[in-house]
Amino acid sequence: MGAHGMLQIGEVADRIGLSLRTIRYYEEVGLAVPSARSDGGFRLYTEDDVERLRVIMQMKPLGFSLEEMRELLTALAEGGPAERLAHYRAAAAERVDALRAQLATAEAFAGRLRT
């Protein structure tokens, strides 16, 4: 742990399973900017920053664009309009259903290969 209980980028990467490169990319595009930097210039993350990265990780496999992620993260952080959150809730449910259908197809194929 870094200054005042904050985590350095390597600790965040180990904790949540993202690569350093991916975390830096999310910073570069403005999705997950570290809350502070150490005197030596190291990125320092709070627990809220880590949670934001976890949310990004959960949105990624559902195919949300960077702009959609940014908008949803802002809405979640600021208690955005209920209708906007409902839109994302419905979009996430649709995408999960599509992934389940793909998984069922893949499992059927794998089962065919086993027999």
N, C-alpha and C positions, 0 to 999 in steps of 0.2 A: 504494500500500500504506500502511496505517495503522501504528499502533504495533506494534513488534516483529514485522513481517511479516504482520500481520493485515489483512484486507480490509474496506473499508467496503461498505455495502450496494450502492452503485452499481457498484462493481467486481465484486461477486458477480453482480449482475444481468447485467452485460455478459459476464462469463465463461461463465455457464451458460444465458443466454437466458430468464430469468424477469423479470417486471416487478417493480418496487419494491413495488407494491401486493400482489402475490402473495407475495413474501417476507415482507412485514409481516403478511399474513394467516396464513401458516404459523407465524409467531412468536406471533401472537395466540391461535391455537388450541393452542399448545404443541408443535407438531411440530418446529420448527426455531428454537430460541432462540439468538441470538448469544452467543458465549462471553464477550464483554466489551463495555464501552462506553468511548468515549474520554472525556477530561476534559470535552469539550464535549457529551457525551451521544450521540455518533454510535455506531451499532451497529458492532461489530467482529467479524469472522468468521474462524475458523481454517480450515485446509484440511479438517479433519474436519467442520466445520459445512457447508462447501461440498459435501463428498461426501454428507452427509445430505440436503441439498437435491436433489442429483442423484438419489438413490434415490427421494425423493418424486416427482420428475419422471417417473421410470420407472414408478412405481406408479400414478400418476394416470390415464393412458390405459387402464389395465386395470380401472378402476372400483372400486378398493379404497376403502372408507369411511375417514374420518378416524381412527376408532377402530382399524380394521384396520391402517392405516398406523402409528399410534402403537405398537400391539402388536408389529408386525413390526420397526420401527426399534429398539424396546427389546430384542427378542430378538436382533437382529443385533449390537447394541452390547454386550450382556451375554453373548453366546454362549448364547442360549436353548435350551430343550429341543429335541432333534433332531426329535421328532414334531411339534412346533409349526412348526418351519421346514419340515418335509416337507409339512405341510398347506398352507402358503403357496406352496411350490414347485409343488404340484399345482394349487392355485387359479390361480396365474399361468399355468401351462401351458394350463389349460382356457380361460382368458380370451384368451390369445394365439391359440388355435385358433379361438375364436369371431370374433375380429377378422380372422383370415385368411379365414374364410368370408365375412364381410361384404365384405372387400376383393375377393374373387373375384366376388361378385355385382355390386359397383360397377364392376369392370373389364369384366365381361360387358356391362353396360348401356352403358358408355362405348364399347365396341367396336361395339355395335349402332348407336349414334349416328354412328359414323364411316363405316359402310357404307351 
